[in-house]
Amino acid sequence: MVAKACGRVRRRMSTEERKEQLLSVGARLFAQHPYDDVWVERVAEIAGVSRGLLYHYFPTKREFFAAVVRRESERMLTLTEAVQGLPFREQIDAGLDAFLTHVEQHGSGFRAFHRAEAAGDPTVRAVHKAYLAGVEEQILDALAADPSAAPPRDPGALRLAVRGWLAFMVAVCMEWLDEPGPSREQVRELCARALMGALTPAP
C-alpha cells in the first residue's frame, strides 16, 4: 500500500522496515552526540514518524539505545563467524576484511556501539560486554582448531592477550574512521599482525 505526500508516492513500511529505519537514524545521532544530547523527538522527526510510534516500538529512550547497540552487535558477530577448515591466519584475514568493510559502510553504528559504555546504562553495557566476549570466543575457537597458529601458552594469558588485542583493534578503527588515510588492506594487516604478535608468548 502507498500513500501520497507532498506530491510524491511514499511506500508504507512494514514493522521491521520501520524499526530498521529508526535504529539507523538512532545509530547516526548517538554516534555524533553524547547520549544525553540525543532527543527521541529528533529521531522521530528525521524518520518522518510520530514520537508516539517510536515509543510504540521502543517504550523508553534507554530501550531504544539498547536496541541500537544490540543491532550493531549482532551484525558484527555475524560478520566475524568462523569458517570451518580454514587456517587460523586466513580466518583472521577474512574476518577482519569483512569487519573493516562493515566499519567503512556503517561508521555511525560502529561509533555508537563502542561509545555505549559511556551511557552508563547496565543493559547497554551488558550488550557491549556480551559482544566482546562473543568475538573473544570466536578467536579462541579458531585458534584451538589450528594449534600450529601459535605456540601453546597458559589459557588465562591467552585470553588476556585476545582481550587486549580487541581493545587495540577498536581504538585503531575509531581513529581510522576519524582520519581515513590508510587503506582497508593496510589496517587489516596492522590488526592481523598485532593479533599474531599478541598470541606469541614472550621468550
Phi, psi and omega per residue, in radians:
M1 nan 2.499 -3.141
V2 -2.199 2.776 3.092
A3 -2.301 2.505 3.117
K4 -1.604 2.348 3.118
A5 -2.585 2.209 3.101
C6 0.980 0.651 3.094
G7 1.379 -0.018 -3.141
R8 -1.961 2.698 3.087
V9 -1.605 2.162 -3.097
R10 -2.025 2.163 -3.133
R11 -1.357 2.378 3.109
R12 -1.300 2.251 -3.097
M13 -1.460 2.601 2.998
S14 -1.295 2.955 3.131
T15 -1.012 -0.797 -3.111
E16 -1.172 -0.669 3.103
E17 -1.133 -0.709 3.136
R18 -1.162 -0.736 3.099
K19 -1.066 -0.752 3.132
E20 -1.074 -0.712 3.102
Q21 -1.076 -0.823 -3.130
L22 -1.096 -0.714 3.141
L23 -1.169 -0.621 3.100
S24 -1.149 -0.755 3.086
V25 -1.110 -0.773 3.129
G26 -1.061 -0.737 3.131
A27 -1.034 -0.738 -3.137
R28 -1.133 -0.771 -3.103
L29 -1.232 -0.729 3.137
F30 -1.194 -0.440 3.082
A31 -1.301 -0.521 -3.059
Q32 -1.593 -0.392 -3.024
H33 -2.391 2.682 3.018
P34 -1.045 2.744 -3.082
Y35 -0.917 -0.821 -3.053
D36 -1.187 -0.295 -3.123
D37 -1.620 -0.037 3.118
V38 -1.664 2.158 -3.129
W39 -1.822 2.341 3.129
V40 -1.042 -0.626 3.115
E41 -1.016 -0.649 3.139
R42 -1.211 -0.689 3.074
V43 -1.024 -0.846 -3.135
A44 -1.093 -0.706 -3.130
E45 -1.090 -0.821 -3.133
I46 -1.114 -0.689 -3.127
A47 -1.316 -0.253 -3.139
G48 1.326 0.563 3.120
V49 -2.225 2.948 3.100
S50 -1.365 2.703 3.065
R51 -1.059 -0.625 3.139
G52 -1.076 -0.650 3.128
L53 -1.176 -0.718 3.111
L54 -1.067 -0.775 3.131
Y55 -1.191 -0.401 3.064
H56 -1.143 -0.684 3.126
Y57 -1.424 -0.670 -3.081
F58 -2.321 1.714 -2.976
P59 -1.007 -0.496 -3.136
T60 -2.358 2.840 3.101
K61 -1.084 -0.682 3.125
R62 -1.078 -0.741 3.135
E63 -1.158 -0.626 3.097
F64 -1.137 -0.796 3.131
F65 -1.121 -0.720 3.104
A66 -1.063 -0.654 3.116
A67 -1.175 -0.666 3.075
V68 -1.057 -0.811 -3.120
V69 -1.160 -0.756 -3.123
R70 -1.108 -0.712 3.124
R71 -1.041 -0.790 -3.141
E72 -1.183 -0.660 3.105
S73 -1.037 -0.833 -3.114
E74 -1.125 -0.694 3.107
R75 -1.050 -0.851 -3.043
M76 -1.234 -0.647 3.104
L77 -1.133 -0.655 3.103
T78 -1.121 -0.700 -3.118
L79 -1.112 -0.566 -3.029
T80 -1.803 0.298 3.099
E81 -1.039 2.470 -3.123
A82 -1.209 2.588 3.054
V83 -1.890 2.020 -3.064
Q84 -1.068 2.380 3.038
G85 1.647 -0.270 3.138
L86 -1.450 2.498 3.029
P87 -1.029 2.689 -3.036
F88 -0.976 -0.850 -3.081
R89 -1.105 -0.650 3.097
E90 -1.154 -0.651 3.092
Q91 -1.106 -0.759 -3.135
I92 -1.114 -0.783 3.124
D93 -1.062 -0.792 -3.130
A94 -1.151 -0.749 3.132
G95 -1.131 -0.749 3.131
L96 -1.150 -0.684 -3.133
D97 -1.089 -0.801 3.115
A98 -1.139 -0.711 -3.121
F99 -1.122 -0.801 -3.097
L100 -1.213 -0.564 3.035
T101 -1.087 -0.739 3.094
H102 -1.093 -0.753 3.130
V103 -1.039 -0.751 3.109
E104 -1.072 -0.762 -3.019
Q105 -1.452 -0.409 -3.077
H106 -2.295 0.900 -3.095
G107 -1.043 -0.630 -3.128
S108 -1.116 -0.792 3.131
G109 -1.127 -0.679 3.137
F110 -1.126 -0.797 3.120
R111 -1.070 -0.826 -3.120
A112 -1.047 -0.722 -3.108
F113 -1.104 -0.834 -3.055
H114 -1.448 -0.057 2.976
R115 -1.745 0.099 -3.040
A116 -1.078 -0.644 -3.074
E117 -1.068 -0.499 -3.133
A118 -1.144 -0.344 3.133
A119 -1.200 -0.433 3.076
G120 1.359 0.066 -3.115
D121 -1.477 2.254 -3.101
P122 -1.033 -0.672 -3.136
T123 -1.140 -0.779 -3.137
V124 -1.142 -0.754 3.119
R125 -1.106 -0.638 3.133
A126 -1.130 -0.690 3.099
V127 -1.111 -0.781 -3.141
H128 -1.098 -0.778 -3.139
K129 -1.123 -0.712 -3.138
A130 -1.128 -0.655 3.100
Y131 -1.087 -0.870 -3.133
L132 -1.054 -0.685 3.098
A133 -1.123 -0.634 3.124
G134 -1.139 -0.756 3.104
V135 -1.152 -0.703 3.103
E136 -0.990 -0.804 -3.140
E137 -1.167 -0.645 3.090
Q138 -1.035 -0.777 -3.126
I139 -1.167 -0.790 -3.125
L140 -1.145 -0.644 3.111
D141 -1.160 -0.731 3.128
A142 -1.147 -0.645 3.124
L143 -1.195 -0.708 3.134
A144 -1.118 -0.520 -3.141
A145 -1.357 -0.215 -3.138
D146 -2.412 1.287 -3.055
P147 -1.015 -0.390 -3.130
S148 -1.274 -0.174 -3.077
A149 -1.205 -0.525 -3.136
A150 -2.671 2.570 3.121
P151 -1.071 2.627 3.107
P152 -1.041 2.558 3.078
R153 -2.688 2.975 3.137
D154 -0.998 2.270 -3.106
P155 -0.973 -0.676 3.133
G156 -1.133 -0.730 3.121
A157 -1.172 -0.641 3.125
L158 -1.121 -0.790 3.127
R159 -1.110 -0.694 3.116
L160 -1.114 -0.691 3.124
A161 -1.094 -0.726 3.133
V162 -1.149 -0.731 3.116
R163 -1.095 -0.719 3.106
G164 -1.110 -0.689 3.120
W165 -1.155 -0.668 3.116
L166 -1.046 -0.733 3.100
A167 -1.100 -0.712 3.102
F168 -1.077 -0.820 -3.093
M169 -1.087 -0.751 3.131
V170 -1.079 -0.770 3.139
A171 -1.083 -0.737 3.124
V172 -1.084 -0.785 -3.122
C173 -1.141 -0.681 3.107
M174 -1.105 -0.749 3.099
E175 -1.140 -0.696 -3.131
W176 -1.102 -0.667 3.087
L177 -1.139 -0.672 -3.122
D178 -1.326 -0.584 3.140
E179 -2.347 1.376 -3.011
P180 -1.354 1.046 3.116
G181 -1.393 -0.998 -3.128
P182 -1.138 2.644 3.092
S183 -1.299 2.899 3.087
R184 -1.060 -0.669 3.133
E185 -1.103 -0.683 3.121
Q186 -1.171 -0.727 3.118
V187 -1.179 -0.702 3.101
R188 -1.043 -0.794 -3.126
E189 -1.142 -0.693 3.103
L190 -1.041 -0.848 -3.105
C191 -1.181 -0.703 -3.134
A192 -1.129 -0.780 3.138
R193 -1.136 -0.645 3.112
A194 -1.118 -0.698 3.122
L195 -1.153 -0.815 -3.130
M196 -1.079 -0.644 3.084
G197 -1.156 -0.699 -3.135
A198 -1.163 -0.520 -3.109
L199 -1.425 -0.242 -3.130
T200 -1.560 2.061 -3.102
P201 -1.177 2.616 3.096
A202 -1.123 2.532 -3.140
P203 -1.157 nan nan
